[in-house]
Amino acid sequence: MDRQARDWFKTALLGLALCGLLAGLILHFSGFERAARLCWTFGVVPVLAALIVEIVASLRRGEVGLDIIAALSMSAALLFGEALAASVVALMYSGGTFLEGFAEGRARREMRGLLERVPRTATRYREGKLEDVPLDALAPGDRLLIRQGDIAPVDGIVESRRALLDQSALTGESMPVSLAAGNEIMSGSTNAGEAFDMRATRRAQESTYAGIVRLVEEAQRSKAPMSRLADRYSLLFLFITVVLASGAWWFTGDPIRAVAVLVVATPCPLILAVPVALVAGLSRAAHYGVLIKGAKPLETMAQIKTIILDKTGTLTNGRPQIVSVDVRNGFKEDEVRYFAAALDQASKHPMAQAIVADARDRGTMLPPPQEASEAAGEGVIGLVDGRRIVVGGPAFVMNSIAADPVTDRPMRTPGAAVVAVAVDGVLAGHLVMADTLRPGMRTFLDGLRRTGVERILLATGDRRDVAETVADGLGLDAIRSELTPDQKVLLVLTEHKNGPVMMAGDGVNDAPALAAADIGVAMGARGAAASAEAADVVLLVDDLDRLLPGLEVAHGARRIALESVAAGIGLSVAGMVAAAVGYLTPVQGAVLQEVIDVAVILNALRALRIRPSGSLQAPH
């Protein structure tokens, strides 16, 4: 039976139980006692029958739950002439399952919103014409038209001069993002501006959005260890309930006391609060751009003691950036940037693409280079605005203009690379490039420690001097450099002695360590597919800061689940004792338990309103 049919069935049972109770009450107060009992019984039987079918199915799966108490209480109430109490229990049970389904449905709202946005077709250019094709027909290299309001069907790059995209459904960023030609587009983004062209870089099933959908579906099927723990505790609670009910009957000789105890114990908040609170936590984390693959990782996140961070693409931006410009021979900084970027349009080298991207981000209009020729891995020579430009490694440029490669080289810092620029045979300057630290990292790391993280380590395959330069001033507990993928795994396993370990990374080489950690975190927007598959948590934007609200949501959801269980169980046990000693009738006990269950579910839904106190107060 699918979810929609189950929801309809729960609603129908609730309607029957409510109609039976109300009709019976009307007849009871009108003096038709026998007819009233028949109406109450009529409302109970369908609920009891459905419950017995559910119990049999659970027993076949090897699961024993508190539904057994509900069945015992309704059966005992009918057997001993307490039809009204049985009717209230039937309404309570059907209402509880309906309310639980409603609560879970509300908690899954953000995740369901992701699934409902999956596009079915795309508009592709083919031989000068436009055609609508199914997503499976798209291939890397296809040119697509994205109209206003359309959703990017696959990952790709912007082909038009500018594109305005709304990524709020994926990342929580409420403001549209403006992308220039050549910038990457994440599938699932909505075109918030004019129509633009994009070039597909991945097939639909390999794109970001398809991966997110798979992760959401996996998360919705998951069952948390707290949920399984609740199942085990339900056996203990079932035993206590039966002992109390039997004891009350044995010592007083009144079977109604046993019925009252059973009624108060049905159903237990233990099996309602945990799934609602944790699913609400999953939904809330997704609201902040943190996709957690299930309730089990969510609970584990709340217990993390050690975090290991990869360097490249995680602690740093993962791409070279211009950190300074050293000008020579009377040239200005803007001129050096302009000539280098204009000529580097002819190269696919990562350094060249970074220089071009820097110019476009600054809004610089770049003319196409003329007569460009590239020496692979060394540099490019060509004409820009009629002037002869050479861009590349210092040795390549110096040899091209016959300059002194020693006196004309700038000072270098560990991990930095130098790109020389010459104009008409004269050295114009150097662009110093490095993979820079993400902004706000010290504040972010301090925030991690406030969530209970005791150790933060840097793990990288880079040289020691480069790692120390990047980590300077961050207050890390340890730096591990020059590590191979298997050594990263060994580091994760070693740190297990201090408690649960989280590993964050974005490359293929990080995938084994992510899988070995208690919680693996992948930078999902631009990271490797292998790392996203191996991870338990995917950050939907390349922003490590998103991890902090994710951890705070996990802590909050787990705390709310435990509070709900403790309060619900405590109240239920108190009610059972009161019923056993004769202070509660079966009807009063049923009403009391209904109040407890509703309060517990509403308390669990507080997880939907968790507001992280870290760097992201709210999506923006």
C-alpha positions as CSV (number, residue, x, y, z in Angstrom):
1,M,0.0,0.0,0.0
2,D,1.5,3.4,-1.0
3,R,1.8,6.4,1.3
4,Q,-1.3,8.1,-0.1
5,A,-3.5,5.0,0.3
6,R,-2.2,4.5,3.9
7,D,-3.1,8.1,4.7
8,W,-6.6,7.6,3.3
9,F,-7.0,4.4,5.3
10,K,-5.9,6.1,8.5
11,T,-8.3,8.9,7.9
12,A,-11.2,6.4,7.3
13,L,-10.4,4.5,10.5
14,L,-10.3,7.8,12.4
15,G,-13.7,8.8,10.9
16,L,-15.3,5.5,11.9
17,A,-14.0,5.7,15.4
18,L,-15.1,9.3,15.8
19,C,-18.6,8.6,14.4
20,G,-19.0,5.5,16.6
21,L,-18.0,7.4,19.7
22,L,-20.2,10.5,19.0
23,A,-23.2,8.4,18.0
24,G,-22.9,6.3,21.1
25,L,-22.7,9.3,23.4
26,I,-25.8,10.8,21.8
27,L,-27.7,7.5,22.3
28,H,-26.3,7.1,25.8
29,F,-27.5,10.5,27.0
30,S,-30.9,9.9,25.2
31,G,-31.4,6.8,27.4
32,F,-30.7,4.1,24.7
33,E,-27.9,2.3,26.5
34,R,-27.9,-0.9,24.5
35,A,-27.8,1.0,21.2
36,A,-25.0,3.2,22.5
37,R,-22.9,0.1,23.3
38,L,-23.5,-1.2,19.8
39,C,-22.4,2.1,18.2
40,W,-19.3,2.2,20.4
41,T,-18.5,-1.4,19.4
42,F,-19.1,-0.6,15.8
43,G,-16.5,2.1,16.0
44,V,-14.0,-0.1,17.7
45,V,-14.1,-3.3,15.6
46,P,-12.6,-1.9,12.3
47,V,-9.8,-0.2,14.2
48,L,-9.1,-3.4,16.2
49,A,-9.2,-5.5,13.1
50,A,-6.7,-3.2,11.3
51,L,-4.5,-3.2,14.4
52,I,-4.4,-7.0,14.6
53,V,-3.4,-7.2,10.9
54,E,-0.6,-4.8,11.6
55,I,0.6,-6.7,14.6
56,V,0.6,-10.0,12.7
57,A,2.6,-8.4,9.9
58,S,5.1,-6.9,12.5
59,L,5.5,-10.3,14.2
60,R,6.3,-11.9,10.9
61,R,9.1,-9.3,10.4
62,G,10.4,-10.2,13.9
63,E,9.2,-6.9,15.4
64,V,7.3,-6.6,18.7
65,G,5.8,-3.2,19.5
66,L,3.5,-1.4,21.8
67,D,0.6,-1.9,19.3
68,I,0.0,-5.1,21.2
69,I,-1.0,-3.1,24.3
70,A,-3.5,-1.1,22.2
71,A,-5.1,-4.4,21.0
72,L,-5.2,-5.8,24.5
73,S,-6.8,-2.7,26.0
74,M,-9.5,-2.5,23.3
75,S,-10.2,-6.3,23.5
76,A,-10.3,-6.3,27.4
77,A,-12.5,-3.2,27.5
78,L,-15.0,-4.9,25.1
79,L,-14.8,-8.2,27.0
80,F,-15.5,-6.6,30.4
81,G,-18.3,-4.3,29.2
82,E,-16.4,-1.1,29.0
83,A,-17.5,-0.3,25.5
84,L,-17.1,3.5,26.0
85,A,-13.5,3.1,27.2
86,A,-12.8,0.8,24.2
87,S,-14.3,3.5,21.9
88,V,-12.1,6.2,23.4
89,V,-9.0,4.0,23.0
90,A,-10.0,3.3,19.4
91,L,-10.3,7.0,18.7
92,M,-7.1,7.6,20.6
93,Y,-5.2,5.0,18.6
94,S,-6.5,5.9,15.2
95,G,-6.1,9.6,16.0
96,G,-2.5,9.0,17.2
97,T,-1.5,7.2,14.0
98,F,-3.2,9.9,11.9
99,L,-1.5,12.6,13.9
100,E,1.9,10.8,13.6
101,G,1.4,10.6,9.8
102,F,0.5,14.2,9.6
103,A,3.5,15.2,11.8
104,E,5.9,13.2,9.7
105,G,4.4,14.6,6.5
106,R,4.9,18.1,7.7
107,A,8.5,17.3,8.8
108,R,9.3,16.0,5.3
109,R,8.0,19.1,3.6
110,E,11.4,20.5,2.5
111,M,12.6,17.1,1.3
112,R,9.3,16.4,-0.6
113,G,9.7,19.9,-2.2
114,L,13.0,18.7,-3.7
115,L,11.4,15.6,-5.1
116,E,8.5,17.5,-6.7
117,R,10.8,19.8,-8.5
118,V,12.4,17.2,-10.7
119,P,12.0,18.3,-14.4
120,R,10.8,15.7,-16.9
121,T,12.0,17.3,-20.2
122,A,14.6,19.8,-21.5
123,T,14.8,22.1,-24.5
124,R,17.8,21.3,-26.6
125,Y,19.3,22.9,-29.7
126,R,19.6,20.5,-32.6
127,E,20.6,21.6,-36.1
128,G,19.5,25.2,-35.5
129,K,16.2,24.2,-34.1
130,L,14.8,23.7,-30.6
131,E,13.3,20.4,-29.5
132,D,11.9,19.1,-26.2
133,V,13.5,15.8,-25.2
134,P,13.3,13.6,-22.1
135,L,16.2,14.0,-19.6
136,D,17.6,10.6,-20.4
137,A,18.3,11.8,-24.0
138,L,20.7,14.5,-22.8
139,A,24.4,14.0,-23.2
140,P,27.5,16.1,-22.1
141,G,28.1,18.8,-24.7
142,D,24.4,19.4,-25.5
143,R,23.4,23.0,-25.7
144,L,20.2,23.7,-23.8
145,L,17.8,26.7,-23.6
146,I,16.7,27.5,-20.1
147,R,13.7,29.8,-20.2
148,Q,12.6,32.1,-17.3
149,G,11.1,29.9,-14.6
150,D,12.7,26.7,-15.9
151,I,14.7,24.4,-13.7
152,A,18.2,23.4,-14.9
153,P,17.8,19.7,-15.8
154,V,21.5,18.7,-15.6
155,D,24.8,20.1,-14.4
156,G,26.5,22.4,-16.9
157,I,28.1,25.8,-17.6
158,V,26.6,29.1,-18.6
159,E,26.9,29.7,-22.4
160,S,25.2,33.2,-22.4
161,R,26.9,36.3,-21.1
162,R,24.9,36.2,-17.8
163,A,22.4,34.0,-15.9
164,L,20.4,34.8,-12.8
165,L,19.6,31.6,-10.8
166,D,17.5,30.9,-7.8
167,Q,19.1,28.1,-5.8
168,S,17.0,28.5,-2.6
169,A,15.4,25.0,-3.0
170,L,18.8,23.4,-3.0
171,T,20.9,25.6,-0.7
172,G,18.7,27.8,1.3
173,E,20.1,30.9,-0.3
174,S,17.2,33.2,-0.6
175,M,18.8,35.7,-3.0
176,P,19.3,34.8,-6.7
177,V,22.9,34.2,-7.8
178,S,24.3,35.9,-10.8
179,L,26.6,33.7,-12.9
180,A,28.8,34.8,-15.8
181,A,29.7,32.9,-18.9
182,G,31.7,29.8,-18.1
183,N,30.4,29.5,-14.5
184,E,29.1,26.2,-13.3
185,I,25.3,25.6,-12.9
186,M,24.0,23.1,-10.4
187,S,21.0,21.1,-11.7
188,G,17.8,21.9,-9.8
189,S,18.5,25.7,-9.9
190,T,15.6,27.8,-11.2
191,N,16.1,30.5,-13.8
192,A,15.1,33.7,-12.1
193,G,16.0,36.0,-15.0
194,E,16.0,36.1,-18.7
195,A,16.3,33.0,-20.8
196,F,19.9,31.8,-21.3
197,D,21.8,29.0,-22.9
198,M,23.8,26.4,-21.0
199,R,26.1,23.5,-22.0
200,A,25.5,20.2,-20.3
201,T,28.5,18.7,-18.6
202,R,26.9,15.6,-17.1
203,R,24.1,13.2,-17.9
204,A,20.9,13.6,-15.9
205,Q,21.4,10.5,-13.8
206,E,24.9,11.7,-12.9
207,S,24.0,15.3,-12.1
208,T,23.8,17.0,-8.7
209,Y,20.0,17.1,-8.6
210,A,19.6,13.4,-9.4
211,G,22.1,12.6,-6.7
212,I,20.2,14.8,-4.2
213,V,16.9,13.0,-5.1
214,R,18.5,9.6,-4.5
215,L,19.9,10.8,-1.1
216,V,16.5,12.2,-0.1
217,E,14.7,8.9,-1.0
218,E,17.4,7.0,1.0
219,A,17.0,9.3,4.0
220,Q,13.2,8.9,4.0
221,R,13.6,5.1,4.1
222,S,16.0,5.1,7.0
223,K,15.4,4.1,10.5
224,A,17.4,5.7,13.3
225,P,19.3,3.7,16.0
226,M,17.2,5.7,18.5
227,S,14.1,4.3,16.8
228,R,15.4,0.8,17.0
229,L,16.4,1.5,20.6
230,A,12.8,2.6,21.2
231,D,11.6,-0.8,19.8
232,R,13.8,-2.6,22.3
233,Y,12.5,-0.5,25.2
234,S,9.0,-1.1,24.0
235,L,9.4,-4.8,25.1
236,L,10.4,-3.7,28.6
237,F,7.4,-1.3,28.7
238,L,5.1,-4.0,27.5
239,F,6.3,-6.3,30.3
240,I,5.8,-3.6,32.9
241,T,2.4,-2.9,31.6
242,V,1.3,-6.5,31.7
243,V,2.7,-7.0,35.2
244,L,0.9,-3.8,36.5
245,A,-2.4,-4.8,34.9
246,S,-2.2,-8.4,36.1
247,G,-1.1,-7.3,39.6
248,A,-4.0,-4.8,39.9
249,W,-6.4,-7.5,38.9
250,W,-4.9,-10.1,41.2
251,F,-4.7,-8.0,44.3
252,T,-8.1,-6.3,43.9
253,G,-10.1,-8.9,42.1
254,D,-11.4,-6.1,39.8
255,P,-10.6,-6.7,36.1
256,I,-11.6,-3.1,35.4
257,R,-8.4,-2.0,37.1
258,A,-6.4,-4.0,34.6
259,V,-8.4,-2.5,31.7
260,A,-7.6,1.0,33.1
261,V,-3.9,0.2,33.2
262,L,-3.8,-1.1,29.7
263,V,-5.7,1.9,28.4
264,V,-3.3,4.4,30.0
265,A,-0.4,2.6,28.4
266,T,-1.7,2.9,24.9
267,P,0.1,3.9,22.7
268,C,3.4,4.8,24.2
269,P,5.1,8.1,23.2
270,L,8.3,6.1,22.9
271,I,7.3,5.0,19.4
272,L,5.8,8.3,18.4
273,A,8.3,11.0,19.5
274,V,11.6,9.6,18.1
275,P,10.7,9.2,14.4
276,V,8.8,12.5,14.3
277,A,11.7,14.5,16.0
278,L,14.4,13.0,13.9
279,V,12.6,13.3,10.6
280,A,11.8,16.9,11.5
281,G,15.6,17.3,12.1
282,L,16.4,15.9,8.7
283,S,14.0,18.4,7.1
284,R,15.3,21.3,9.1
285,A,18.9,20.5,8.2
286,A,17.9,20.3,4.5
287,H,16.5,23.9,4.9
288,Y,20.1,25.0,5.6
289,G,21.6,23.2,2.6
290,V,22.8,20.2,4.7
291,L,21.5,16.9,3.2
292,I,21.8,14.1,5.8
293,K,21.3,10.7,4.4
294,G,19.1,9.4,7.1
295,A,18.1,9.5,10.8
296,K,21.0,7.3,11.9
297,P,23.6,9.8,10.6
298,L,21.6,12.6,12.2
299,E,21.8,11.0,15.6
300,T,25.5,10.2,15.2
301,M,26.3,13.8,14.3
302,A,25.0,14.9,17.7
303,Q,27.7,12.7,19.3
304,I,30.8,13.7,17.2
305,K,34.0,14.3,19.3
306,T,36.6,14.5,16.5
307,I,36.5,16.3,13.2
308,I,39.1,15.7,10.5
309,L,39.2,18.3,7.7
310,D,40.8,17.8,4.3
311,K,42.7,20.9,3.0
312,T,42.1,21.4,-0.7
313,G,38.5,22.2,-1.5
314,T,37.4,21.8,2.1
315,L,39.4,24.1,4.4
316,T,40.5,26.1,1.3
317,N,38.5,27.2,-1.8
318,G,39.9,24.3,-3.9
319,R,40.9,26.5,-6.8
320,P,43.8,28.9,-7.5
321,Q,43.1,32.6,-6.9
322,I,45.1,35.7,-7.5
323,V,46.3,36.8,-4.0
324,S,48.6,39.6,-5.1
325,V,50.0,41.3,-8.2
326,D,53.6,42.4,-8.5
327,V,54.0,45.1,-11.2
328,R,57.2,46.0,-13.1
329,N,58.5,48.6,-15.6
330,G,55.7,51.1,-15.0
331,F,52.7,48.9,-15.7
332,K,49.6,49.1,-13.6
333,E,47.9,46.2,-11.7
334,D,44.8,46.4,-13.8
335,E,46.8,46.3,-17.0
336,V,48.6,43.1,-15.9
337,R,45.3,41.4,-15.0
338,Y,43.7,42.5,-18.3
339,F,46.4,41.3,-20.7
340,A,46.9,38.0,-18.8
341,A,43.1,37.2,-18.7
342,A,42.5,38.2,-22.3
343,L,45.3,35.9,-23.6
344,D,44.5,33.1,-21.2
345,Q,41.1,32.7,-22.8
346,A,43.0,30.6,-25.3
347,S,44.1,28.1,-22.6
348,K,42.3,25.4,-20.7
349,H,45.0,25.3,-18.0
350,P,43.5,25.6,-14.4
351,M,45.7,28.6,-13.7
352,A,44.6,30.3,-17.0
353,Q,41.0,29.6,-16.3
354,A,41.3,31.1,-12.8
355,I,42.8,34.3,-14.2
356,V,40.0,34.6,-16.7
357,A,37.4,33.9,-14.0
358,D,38.9,36.6,-11.8
359,A,38.6,39.2,-14.7
360,R,35.0,38.2,-15.4
361,D,34.1,38.4,-11.7
362,R,35.5,42.0,-11.8
363,G,33.3,42.8,-14.7
364,T,36.2,43.2,-17.2
365,M,35.3,42.9,-20.8
366,L,37.9,40.7,-22.5
367,P,38.7,40.9,-26.2
368,P,39.4,37.6,-28.1
369,P,43.1,37.0,-28.4
370,Q,44.7,36.8,-31.8
371,E,47.4,34.4,-33.2
372,A,47.5,32.5,-29.8
373,S,49.8,29.5,-29.4
374,E,50.3,27.5,-26.3
375,A,53.2,25.5,-25.0
376,A,51.4,22.8,-23.0
377,G,51.9,23.3,-19.2
378,E,54.3,26.3,-19.8
379,G,52.5,29.3,-21.1
380,V,50.7,31.1,-24.0
381,I,51.9,33.6,-26.6
382,G,49.6,35.8,-28.7
383,L,48.3,39.3,-29.5
384,V,45.8,41.3,-27.4
385,D,44.7,44.7,-28.8
386,G,47.6,44.4,-31.3
387,R,50.2,44.0,-28.5
388,R,52.4,40.9,-28.1
389,I,51.6,39.2,-24.8
390,V,53.3,36.3,-23.1
391,V,51.7,34.6,-20.1
392,G,53.0,31.6,-18.2
393,G,55.6,30.3,-15.8
394,P,58.5,32.7,-15.0
395,A,61.1,30.7,-16.8
396,F,59.0,30.4,-20.0
397,V,58.2,34.1,-20.0
398,M,61.8,35.2,-19.2
399,N,63.2,33.0,-22.0
400,S,60.6,34.6,-24.4
401,I,61.8,38.1,-23.6
402,A,65.4,37.5,-22.7
403,A,65.1,38.8,-19.2
404,D,67.0,37.8,-16.0
405,P,65.0,34.9,-14.5
406,V,66.6,35.5,-11.1
407,T,66.3,39.2,-10.4
408,D,62.9,39.4,-12.0
409,R,61.2,36.7,-9.9
410,P,59.1,37.8,-6.9
411,M,59.2,36.3,-3.4
412,R,57.1,33.1,-3.1
413,T,55.2,31.8,-0.1
414,P,54.7,28.0,0.5
415,G,51.9,26.7,-1.7
416,A,51.8,29.7,-4.0
417,A,52.4,29.7,-7.7
418,V,53.7,32.6,-9.9
419,V,52.5,33.5,-13.3
420,A,54.6,36.0,-15.2
421,V,53.2,38.5,-17.8
422,A,55.2,40.2,-20.5
423,V,53.9,43.0,-22.9
424,D,55.8,43.8,-26.1
425,G,59.0,42.1,-24.9
426,V,58.9,43.9,-21.5
427,L,58.2,42.2,-18.1
428,A,54.9,43.7,-16.9
429,G,54.6,41.9,-13.6
430,H,53.7,38.7,-11.8
431,L,50.4,37.3,-10.6
432,V,50.9,35.4,-7.4
433,M,48.3,32.6,-7.1
434,A,47.3,30.3,-4.3
435,D,44.5,28.1,-3.0
436,T,43.3,30.4,-0.3
437,L,41.7,29.6,3.0
438,R,37.9,29.9,3.0
439,P,36.8,33.1,4.8
440,G,35.7,32.9,8.4
441,M,37.4,29.6,9.1
442,R,38.6,30.5,12.6
443,T,35.1,31.6,13.7
444,F,33.7,28.4,12.1
445,L,36.1,26.2,14.0
446,D,35.4,27.9,17.3
447,G,31.7,27.3,16.6
448,L,32.4,23.5,16.1
449,R,34.0,23.4,19.5
450,R,30.9,25.0,21.1
451,T,28.9,22.0,19.8
452,G,31.0,19.6,21.8
453,V,33.7,18.8,19.3
454,E,36.9,18.1,21.3
455,R,39.5,17.6,18.5
456,I,39.9,19.2,15.1
457,L,42.6,18.0,12.7
458,L,43.9,18.9,9.3
459,A,44.6,16.0,6.9
460,T,46.2,16.6,3.5
461,G,48.4,15.1,0.9
462,D,50.2,18.4,0.5
463,R,53.6,19.3,1.8
464,R,54.1,20.1,5.5
465,D,55.1,23.7,4.9
466,V,52.1,24.4,2.7
467,A,49.7,22.8,5.3
468,E,51.2,24.8,8.2
469,T,50.9,28.0,6.2
470,V,47.2,27.4,5.5
471,A,46.5,26.3,9.1
472,D,48.4,29.2,10.7
473,G,46.3,30.8,13.4
474,L,43.3,28.4,13.2
475,G,44.0,26.7,16.5
476,L,43.9,23.1,15.1
477,D,44.8,20.3,17.5
478,A,47.0,18.5,14.9
479,I,48.2,18.7,11.3
480,R,48.8,15.6,9.3
481,S,50.5,16.2,5.9
482,E,51.8,14.2,2.9
483,L,49.1,11.6,3.5
484,T,48.0,9.0,0.9
485,P,44.3,7.9,0.8
486,D,45.0,4.8,2.9
487,Q,46.9,6.9,5.4
488,K,43.9,9.1,5.8
489,V,41.8,6.0,6.5
490,L,44.4,5.0,9.1
491,L,44.1,8.4,10.7
492,V,40.3,8.1,10.9
493,L,40.6,4.7,12.5
494,T,43.2,5.9,15.0
495,E,41.1,8.8,16.1
496,H,38.2,6.5,17.0
497,K,39.7,6.0,20.4
498,N,38.6,9.6,21.3
499,G,34.9,9.0,20.3
500,P,32.9,9.2,17.1
501,V,34.8,10.8,14.2
502,M,33.6,13.0,11.4
503,M,35.7,13.4,8.2
504,A,35.0,16.2,5.6
505,G,36.5,16.2,2.1
506,D,35.6,16.8,-1.6
507,G,37.9,14.7,-3.7
508,V,38.0,11.1,-5.0
509,N,41.0,10.5,-2.7
510,D,38.9,11.4,0.3
511,A,36.2,8.8,-0.4
512,P,37.8,5.9,1.5
513,A,38.3,8.1,4.6
514,L,34.7,9.4,4.4
515,A,33.4,5.8,4.3
516,A,35.6,4.8,7.2
517,A,34.5,7.7,9.4
518,D,31.4,7.5,11.6
519,I,30.1,10.5,9.6
520,G,31.6,11.4,6.2
521,V,30.8,14.9,4.9
522,A,31.2,15.7,1.2
523,M,31.2,19.2,-0.4
524,G,28.4,18.2,-2.8
525,A,28.1,21.2,-5.2
526,R,31.5,20.8,-6.7
527,G,33.0,17.8,-5.1
528,A,33.7,14.4,-6.7
529,A,30.7,12.0,-7.2
530,A,32.7,9.3,-5.4
531,S,33.0,11.4,-2.2
532,A,29.3,12.3,-2.3
533,E,28.3,8.6,-2.6
534,A,30.7,7.6,0.3
535,A,29.5,10.4,2.6
536,D,26.7,10.4,5.1
537,V,26.2,14.1,4.8
538,V,26.4,16.3,1.7
539,L,26.7,20.1,1.8
540,L,24.7,21.3,-1.1
541,V,26.9,24.4,-1.5
542,D,30.7,24.6,-1.4
543,D,30.6,26.3,1.9
544,L,32.0,24.5,4.9
545,D,30.2,26.9,7.2
546,R,27.0,25.0,6.5
547,L,28.3,22.1,8.6
548,L,27.9,24.1,11.8
549,P,24.1,24.6,11.6
550,G,23.8,21.0,10.5
551,L,25.5,19.9,13.7
552,E,23.4,22.2,15.8
553,V,20.2,20.9,14.2
554,A,21.3,17.3,14.9
555,H,22.0,18.2,18.6
556,G,18.6,19.9,18.9
557,A,16.6,17.1,17.2
558,R,18.2,14.4,19.4
559,R,17.7,16.4,22.6
560,I,14.0,17.0,21.7
561,A,13.5,13.3,20.9
562,L,15.0,12.3,24.3
563,E,13.0,15.0,26.2
564,S,9.8,13.8,24.5
565,V,10.5,10.1,25.3
566,A,11.4,10.9,29.0
567,A,8.3,13.1,29.6
568,G,5.9,10.8,27.8
569,I,7.1,7.6,29.5
570,G,7.2,9.3,32.9
571,L,3.6,10.5,32.5
572,S,2.4,7.2,31.2
573,V,4.0,5.2,34.0
574,A,2.5,7.6,36.6
575,G,-0.9,7.2,34.9
576,M,-0.6,3.4,34.9
577,V,0.2,3.4,38.7
578,A,-2.8,5.7,39.3
579,A,-5.1,3.4,37.3
580,A,-3.7,0.4,39.2
581,V,-4.6,1.8,42.6
582,G,-8.0,2.9,41.4
583,Y,-7.7,6.7,40.9
584,L,-8.4,6.5,37.1
585,T,-11.3,4.8,35.4
586,P,-10.7,3.2,31.9
587,V,-12.4,6.2,30.2
588,Q,-10.4,8.8,32.2
589,G,-7.2,6.8,31.5
590,A,-7.9,6.8,27.8
591,V,-8.4,10.6,27.7
592,L,-5.3,11.1,29.8
593,Q,-3.2,9.0,27.4
594,E,-4.5,10.9,24.4
595,V,-3.5,14.2,25.9
596,I,0.0,12.8,26.6
597,D,0.4,11.5,23.1
598,V,-0.7,14.7,21.5
599,A,1.6,16.7,23.7
600,V,4.6,14.5,22.9
601,I,4.1,14.7,19.2
602,L,3.7,18.5,19.3
603,N,6.8,18.7,21.3
604,A,8.7,16.5,18.8
605,L,7.7,18.9,16.0
606,R,9.7,21.6,17.8
607,A,12.6,20.3,15.8
608,L,11.1,22.0,12.8
609,R,11.8,25.4,14.5
610,I,15.4,24.8,15.5
611,R,17.4,28.0,14.9
612,P,21.2,27.4,14.7
613,S,23.1,29.9,16.8
614,G,26.2,29.6,14.6
615,S,27.3,31.5,11.5
616,L,24.1,30.9,9.7
617,Q,21.2,32.3,11.7
618,A,18.9,31.7,8.7
619,P,19.3,30.9,5.1
620,H,20.4,33.9,3.0
